Amino acid sequence: MAKKSFKIGVDLGTANILVYINGSGVVFNQPSVVAFDRTTNKCIAVGKQAAEMVGKEHSHIKIVRPLDGGVIADLEATKVYLEYVFEKLESTSVDLKNSTLLLCCPSEVSEIERVALLNLAKNMGVKDAFVEEELKAGAIGAGVDIFSPRGAMVIDIGGGTTDIGVLSLGDIVVSESVKVAGEFLDKEITKYVKYKYGLLIGSNTAEQIKLKLGTLSSNLKEEKSLLFAGRSVSSGLPTKVLIKQSEIRDLTVSAFQSVINKIIKVLQQTPPELASDIFQDGILINGGGSLTEGIKEYFEEALGLSVRLATNPLTSIVEGTKVLLLNRGNYLVKPTDF
C-alpha cells in the first residue's frame, strides 16, 4: 500500500497522549506512561500496558511519566513514547517524512523544551513540525471561535496543571498556570488517607477515590462513601477503610481555591474591552477536571460570572489541532475548510 502524507496533531497531556489524523479523527488515546527495564534501559511497555504496572512494579522495572506537573519530566521517555506512536502511524500507511506534525504541549513547557520536541520530531524523520499550547487547541476543539476579535476565557483543568487564558484574534492575550489539577488532588488524597486513617495507598487507588467521590457541590443530601484497601502504617498488613464524600469535598474545595485566585489574577490583567466580552459570554471550563461534580455552580458562585462546560473535555485539545494544522501559524485567518 502506497503511503500518503497527512496532517497529524498530538496532544502531549500529563495524563494521556492523544493523536489526530485528518480524515480519520482521533486514532490514539492512551495514558502517558512508559515502562523501562532498569538493567538494559530498554522500553518494555507504553501507554495502557505501562499504566497497568504503576504501583505493582518490581526492582527491575522503572515506570516513567514523560510529562509531570505540566512540564516535560523525561525527554528520553517522551522520545520513546512518540516513536511508539509514530511506529503505529506508519503501520497505517502514513508517510511521516512528508506529513505535517503539530505537537500540543502544556503552557508551562519552556522554549528549550519546545525546541527539544521539534528536534525529536525531526530526528524521527518528520520535516514539517511545530508546537502550540494546549490552551489554544483546547479552546478551538471545545467550539470557541478564538479567531474573532471577541475575548474568550478558557480554564483547562488537566492532569498536571490548570491553565487559564484569555484568547482573541487567534492567540492568547493573557494567561496563568497553577499546578493544581488531577495529579495534585491524587497526592492530596494519598496524604490525607495516611494522616487520617494510617493507611498507605497507591496513585491508582487515590485516583479512584477522586473519580468516585470528588465533588465541589455544597449540597450532599445523599452523601456517597467508598470502601477501599491499602496497607496499614502500624501493622503493615492490608486493611480496608470507608471514606466519606464530605472528606474528599473539603480537600477538593481547598485545592480549587488556588485556581480561583489565579482566575481572578488573569481577569485583573485582562484588557477592559475583552473583560466586557467575558462578562457577557462567561467562562468555558475544559479538561478532565471539568467533570468534577458541582464545578459549574462552584465557579459561578466564586466569580460571579456565568460558566459553561465543554461537551468534549477529554478530547477537545486533539480535536482542535485540525484547525491549527490548517492555519499553520496564520492566527488572523479563520479556516473554513475543516
C-alpha positions in Angstrom: 0.0 0.0 0.0 1.4 3.4 -1.0 1.9 5.7 1.9 0.4 9.2 2.0 1.2 12.4 3.8 -1.2 13.6 6.4 -1.8 16.4 8.9 -1.1 14.9 12.4 -2.0 16.5 15.7 -0.6 15.2 19.0 -1.8 16.2 22.5 1.1 15.7 24.9 -1.0 15.6 28.1 0.2 14.8 31.6 -2.4 12.1 32.0 -3.0 10.9 28.4 -1.4 11.3 24.9 -3.8 11.6 22.0 -3.3 11.6 18.2 -5.4 13.1 15.5 -5.0 12.4 11.7 -7.0 14.3 9.2 -9.6 12.2 7.6 -9.5 9.6 10.4 -10.1 11.6 13.6 -8.6 10.6 16.9 -6.7 7.4 16.3 -4.7 7.1 19.5 -5.6 7.8 23.2 -3.6 6.1 25.9 -2.1 7.0 29.3 1.2 9.0 29.4 3.3 6.2 31.0 6.4 4.3 29.8 8.0 1.3 31.5 11.7 0.6 31.2 13.9 -2.4 32.1 16.4 -0.9 34.7 19.2 -3.3 33.6 19.1 -2.6 29.9 17.2 0.7 29.9 15.0 -0.6 27.1 11.4 0.2 26.8 9.2 -2.8 27.7 5.7 -1.2 27.7 4.0 2.1 26.7 0.6 3.6 27.3 -2.2 1.4 28.8 0.0 -1.6 29.3 2.6 0.5 31.2 -0.1 2.2 33.3 -1.4 -1.2 34.5 2.1 -1.7 36.1 2.0 1.5 38.2 2.4 0.7 41.9 2.9 -3.0 41.1 6.4 -3.0 39.5 9.4 -4.8 41.0 13.0 -3.5 41.3 13.9 -4.4 37.7 11.2 -2.2 36.2 11.2 1.6 36.1 7.9 3.4 35.5 8.2 6.9 34.0 5.7 9.6 33.2 7.1 11.7 30.2 5.2 14.7 31.5 4.7 15.6 35.1 3.2 18.7 36.6 2.7 20.3 33.2 6.3 20.1 32.1 8.4 17.5 30.3 9.9 15.5 33.1 11.8 13.0 31.0 12.8 13.8 27.4 14.0 10.3 26.7 10.7 8.8 27.8 8.9 11.4 25.6 11.1 10.4 22.7 10.3 6.7 23.3 6.6 7.4 23.5 6.5 9.4 20.3 8.5 6.7 18.5 6.0 4.2 19.7 3.1 6.3 18.4 4.8 7.0 15.1 5.5 3.4 14.5 1.8 2.7 14.9 1.0 5.5 12.5 3.5 4.2 9.9 1.8 0.8 10.0 -1.4 2.6 8.8 0.2 3.9 5.6 1.2 7.3 7.0 4.2 8.9 5.3 5.7 10.7 8.3 8.5 12.3 6.2 6.1 14.3 4.1 3.4 14.9 6.8 2.8 18.0 8.9 3.1 17.4 12.7 1.6 19.6 15.4 2.7 18.9 19.0 0.4 20.4 21.6 2.1 20.9 25.0 1.2 22.4 28.4 1.8 26.2 28.7 4.5 25.6 31.4 6.8 23.9 28.8 9.9 26.1 28.3 11.2 27.4 25.0 14.2 25.0 25.4 11.8 22.1 25.8 9.8 23.2 22.7 13.0 23.2 20.6 13.8 19.8 22.0 10.4 18.5 20.9 10.9 19.8 17.4 14.3 18.2 17.3 12.8 14.9 18.4 10.3 15.1 15.6 13.0 15.9 13.0 15.2 13.1 14.3 12.3 10.7 13.7 12.0 11.8 10.1 9.3 14.5 10.3 10.4 17.5 8.3 7.5 19.8 9.0 6.7 20.1 12.7 5.6 22.9 15.0 4.5 23.4 18.6 1.3 25.0 20.0 -0.1 25.5 23.5 -2.9 23.1 24.7 -4.9 26.0 25.9 -5.4 27.3 22.4 -6.1 24.0 20.8 -8.5 23.0 23.6 -10.5 26.2 23.2 -10.9 25.6 19.4 -11.8 21.9 20.0 -14.4 22.9 22.5 -16.1 25.2 20.0 -14.7 28.6 20.9 -14.1 31.0 17.9 -10.7 32.3 19.0 -10.1 34.0 15.6 -12.8 36.7 16.2 -11.9 40.0 17.9 -14.2 39.0 20.8 -12.5 37.9 24.0 -13.0 34.4 25.4 -11.8 33.0 28.7 -10.9 29.3 28.9 -9.9 27.3 32.0 -8.3 24.0 31.1 -8.1 21.7 34.2 -5.8 18.9 33.1 -3.7 16.2 34.8 -0.7 18.2 35.7 -1.8 21.9 35.6 -4.8 24.1 35.3 -4.2 26.7 32.5 -6.2 29.9 32.5 -6.2 32.2 29.5 -8.0 34.9 27.6 -7.9 34.5 23.8 -8.7 36.9 21.0 -7.8 37.2 17.3 -6.3 33.7 17.2 -3.9 33.8 20.1 -3.6 34.1 23.9 -3.7 37.6 25.2 -3.0 36.9 28.9 -2.6 33.6 30.7 -1.6 32.0 34.0 -1.0 28.4 35.1 -1.2 26.7 38.5 -0.1 23.2 39.4 -3.5 22.3 40.9 -5.1 19.6 38.8 -5.8 15.9 38.7 -2.4 14.7 39.9 -2.3 17.3 42.7 -5.7 16.0 44.0 -4.5 12.4 43.9 -1.5 13.3 46.0 -3.6 15.3 48.5 -5.9 12.3 48.9 -2.9 10.0 49.4 -1.6 12.3 52.2 -5.0 12.7 53.8 -5.6 8.9 54.0 -2.2 8.3 55.5 -2.7 11.1 58.1 -6.4 10.4 59.0 -6.5 6.6 58.7 -2.9 5.5 58.9 -3.2 3.8 55.6 -0.8 3.8 52.6 -2.4 3.8 49.2 -1.1 4.0 45.7 -1.8 6.6 43.0 -4.3 4.4 41.2 -6.4 4.0 44.4 -6.2 7.7 45.1 -7.5 8.4 41.6 -10.4 6.0 42.0 -11.4 7.8 45.2 -11.2 11.1 43.4 -13.3 9.9 40.5 -16.0 8.3 42.6 -16.2 10.9 45.5 -14.7 14.1 44.1 -17.2 17.0 44.3 -17.4 20.8 44.7 -21.1 20.7 45.5 -22.2 22.2 48.8 -25.3 20.0 48.7 -24.5 16.5 49.9 -28.0 15.3 50.9 -27.2 11.8 49.7 -23.6 11.5 50.7 -21.6 8.8 49.0 -18.9 6.7 50.6 -16.3 4.3 49.3 -14.7 1.2 50.8 -11.1 0.8 49.7 -8.0 -1.1 50.8 -4.4 -0.2 51.5 -1.5 -1.1 53.8 -1.7 -0.2 57.4 1.2 2.0 58.6 1.1 0.5 62.1 0.7 -3.2 61.3 2.0 -3.4 57.8 -1.0 -5.6 56.8 -3.7 -5.0 54.2 -6.6 -3.1 55.7 -10.0 -1.7 54.5 -11.3 1.8 55.2 -14.6 3.5 54.5 -14.2 7.2 53.4 -17.0 9.7 53.1 -17.6 12.1 50.2 -17.6 15.2 52.5 -14.0 14.4 53.4 -12.9 14.5 49.7 -15.0 17.6 49.1 -13.1 19.5 51.7 -9.8 18.6 50.0 -11.2 19.5 46.6 -12.5 22.9 47.7 -9.3 23.7 49.4 -7.3 22.9 46.2 -9.6 24.8 43.9 -9.3 28.0 45.9 -5.8 28.3 44.4 -7.4 28.0 40.9 -10.0 30.7 41.8 -7.2 33.1 42.9 -5.3 32.6 39.6 -8.5 33.2 37.6 -9.0 36.5 39.5 -5.4 37.5 38.7 -6.0 36.8 35.0 -9.2 38.8 35.0 -7.4 41.7 36.6 -4.8 41.6 33.8 -7.3 41.4 31.0 -7.8 44.5 28.8 -11.1 46.2 29.6 -12.8 45.5 26.2 -12.0 41.8 26.4 -13.2 41.8 30.1 -16.5 43.2 28.9 -16.8 40.3 26.4 -16.1 37.8 29.2 -18.7 39.3 31.4 -21.3 38.9 28.7 -20.3 35.5 27.4 -19.0 33.8 30.5 -16.2 31.3 31.0 -15.5 27.9 29.4 -14.2 25.1 31.6 -12.3 22.4 29.7 -10.2 19.3 30.5 -10.8 16.3 32.7 -11.3 18.4 35.8 -14.4 19.9 34.3 -16.1 16.6 35.0 -15.9 17.2 38.8 -19.4 17.2 40.3 -20.7 20.7 41.1 -17.9 22.6 39.4 -20.1 24.9 37.3 -22.1 26.1 40.4 -18.9 26.5 42.4 -17.1 28.7 39.9 -20.2 30.8 39.2 -20.6 31.5 42.9 -17.0 32.2 43.5 -16.5 34.5 40.4 -20.0 36.0 39.8 -19.7 35.0 36.1 -21.7 32.5 34.0 -19.8 29.2 33.3 -20.3 26.6 30.7 -18.7 23.2 30.5 -17.0 21.7 27.3 -19.0 18.9 25.8 -15.8 17.0 24.8 -13.4 17.9 27.7 -11.1 14.9 27.3 -10.6 15.2 23.5 -11.0 18.9 22.8 -7.3 19.6 22.6 -6.5 17.0 20.0 -9.7 17.8 18.1 -8.6 21.5 18.0 -5.4 20.6 16.3 -7.2 20.1 13.0 -7.8 23.8 12.8 -4.3 24.8 13.9 -2.9 22.4 11.3 -4.8 24.1 8.6 -3.9 27.5 9.9 -0.2 26.7 10.2 0.7 29.8 12.2 -1.6 32.3 10.5 -3.7 33.3 13.5 -5.6 36.1 11.8 -7.3 33.9 9.2 -10.1 31.6 10.3 -10.1 28.3 8.3 -13.3 27.4 6.6 -12.4 24.0 5.1 -12.2 21.7 8.1 
